[in-house]
Amino acid sequence: MPGLARFADMGDVLALIAPRPSLLMAARADPSFTLTGARESLEEALPAYRTLEAEKLLAPAEFDGPHDYHQPMREATVGWQEHL
């Protein structure tokens, strides 16, 4: 939705996705979306997933390296999707 970032943060957006599956990936050396920010976003979205009994569909994944979509991230995405 255009302009959503003016009114919502990542946790709000994740909550709007509930109860659909969501894999929240974060890289340890990413200066723009830090691990702390990713963890906070996950905690903000968790109540919506719990309310809809879909907590198991909200998954965190942390990786070494900078902001990227390197092979371990791609493999984690495919593996996560296969278990849905």
FENTAPE-V299903 format. One record per residue. N is the residue number from 1. RES is the residue in one small letter. PSI is psi in degrees with one decimal (NA if undefined). D_CENTER is the distance of its C-alpha to the mean C-alpha in whole Angstrom. Layout:
# FENTAPE-V299903
n->N res->RES psi->PSI d_center->D_CENTER
n->N res->RES psi->PSI d_center->D_CENTER
This chain:
# FENTAPE-V299903
n->1 res->m psi->121.1 d_center->18
n->2 res->p psi->134.3 d_center->20
n->3 res->g psi->0.6 d_center->20
n->4 res->l psi->-34.8 d_center->17
n->5 res->a psi->-19.3 d_center->16
n->6 res->r psi->-20.1 d_center->19
n->7 res->f psi->-13.2 d_center->18
n->8 res->a psi->156.2 d_center->15
n->9 res->d psi->-176.4 d_center->12
n->10 res->m psi->-38.4 d_center->8
n->11 res->g psi->-40.1 d_center->8
n->12 res->d psi->-43.1 d_center->11
n->13 res->v psi->-44.1 d_center->10
n->14 res->l psi->-41.1 d_center->7
n->15 res->a psi->-34.9 d_center->10
n->16 res->l psi->-24.2 d_center->12
n->17 res->i psi->-26.8 d_center->10
n->18 res->a psi->140.7 d_center->12
n->19 res->p psi->15.9 d_center->13
n->20 res->r psi->153.4 d_center->12
n->21 res->p psi->142.0 d_center->10
n->22 res->s psi->127.1 d_center->6
n->23 res->l psi->115.5 d_center->5
n->24 res->l psi->105.2 d_center->2
n->25 res->m psi->141.9 d_center->5
n->26 res->a psi->145.4 d_center->8
n->27 res->a psi->138.1 d_center->11
n->28 res->r psi->-26.0 d_center->14
n->29 res->a psi->22.8 d_center->16
n->30 res->d psi->113.7 d_center->14
n->31 res->p psi->-19.6 d_center->16
n->32 res->s psi->-31.1 d_center->14
n->33 res->f psi->88.5 d_center->11
n->34 res->t psi->163.3 d_center->12
n->35 res->l psi->-40.0 d_center->11
n->36 res->t psi->-45.8 d_center->12
n->37 res->g psi->-40.1 d_center->10
n->38 res->a psi->-43.6 d_center->7
n->39 res->r psi->-40.2 d_center->9
n->40 res->e psi->-41.8 d_center->10
n->41 res->s psi->-41.7 d_center->7
n->42 res->l psi->-45.5 d_center->6
n->43 res->e psi->-34.9 d_center->10
n->44 res->e psi->-35.5 d_center->11
n->45 res->a psi->-23.2 d_center->9
n->46 res->l psi->-42.7 d_center->11
n->47 res->p psi->-37.9 d_center->14
n->48 res->a psi->-43.3 d_center->14
n->49 res->y psi->-39.2 d_center->12
n->50 res->r psi->-43.5 d_center->15
n->51 res->t psi->-36.6 d_center->18
n->52 res->l psi->12.1 d_center->17
n->53 res->e psi->43.6 d_center->17
n->54 res->a psi->24.0 d_center->14
n->55 res->e psi->-36.4 d_center->13
n->56 res->k psi->-12.9 d_center->13
n->57 res->l psi->-1.8 d_center->11
n->58 res->l psi->110.9 d_center->7
n->59 res->a psi->132.3 d_center->7
n->60 res->p psi->152.0 d_center->6
n->61 res->a psi->124.8 d_center->8
n->62 res->e psi->141.1 d_center->10
n->63 res->f psi->153.7 d_center->13
n->64 res->d psi->154.1 d_center->16
n->65 res->g psi->-179.9 d_center->17
n->66 res->p psi->-175.8 d_center->16
n->67 res->h psi->117.9 d_center->14
n->68 res->d psi->178.9 d_center->15
n->69 res->y psi->63.0 d_center->14
n->70 res->h psi->175.4 d_center->16
n->71 res->q psi->-45.8 d_center->18
n->72 res->p psi->-34.4 d_center->16
n->73 res->m psi->-43.8 d_center->13
n->74 res->r psi->-42.0 d_center->14
n->75 res->e psi->-39.0 d_center->16
n->76 res->a psi->-39.3 d_center->13
n->77 res->t psi->-48.2 d_center->11
n->78 res->v psi->-45.0 d_center->15
n->79 res->g psi->-40.3 d_center->15
n->80 res->w psi->-42.9 d_center->12
n->81 res->q psi->-33.5 d_center->14
n->82 res->e psi->-21.4 d_center->17
n->83 res->h psi->5.1 d_center->17
n->84 res->l psi->NA d_center->16
